[in-house]
Amino acid sequence: MSINIKHLASLSRLTFTPEEEEKFEKEMANIVALVEKLPDLDASGALIDPDNPMQLRSDEVANKPNRDELLQNAPEVQAGCIVVPKVIE
């Protein structure tokens, strides 16, 4: 697989010297070759450990802020909302 470093550089808005282009092209080819050697995994859940399932913590609100206290910090408030400058004309 050939990697077009000039195209990648233009997409990422980077500029490289010819020596850097050659160096990065070789490095990217090595990375792609390494990834292509990785074994395929089936989606049957082989990576899930049944003895140690992942338990997500429940979301709990702590120290729920008071709306009026929060609005006191805003430079301008109108009808219970923070007024911000217009950004789209």
Stockholm file with secondary structure:
# STOCKHOLM 1.0

chainA/1-89         MSINIKHLASLSRLTFTPEEEEKFEKEMANIVALVEKLPDLDASGALIDPDNPMQLRSDEVANKPNRDELLQNAPEVQAGCIVVPKVIE
#=GR chainA/1-89 SS CCCCHHHHHHHTTCCCCHHHHHHHHHHHHHHHHHHHTSCCCCSSSTTCCTTSCCCCCCCCCCSCCCHHHHHTTSSCEETTEECCCCCCC
#=GC SS_cons        CCCCHHHHHHHTTCCCCHHHHHHHHHHHHHHHHHHHTSCCCCSSSTTCCTTSCCCCCCCCCCSCCCHHHHHTTSSCEETTEECCCCCCC
//
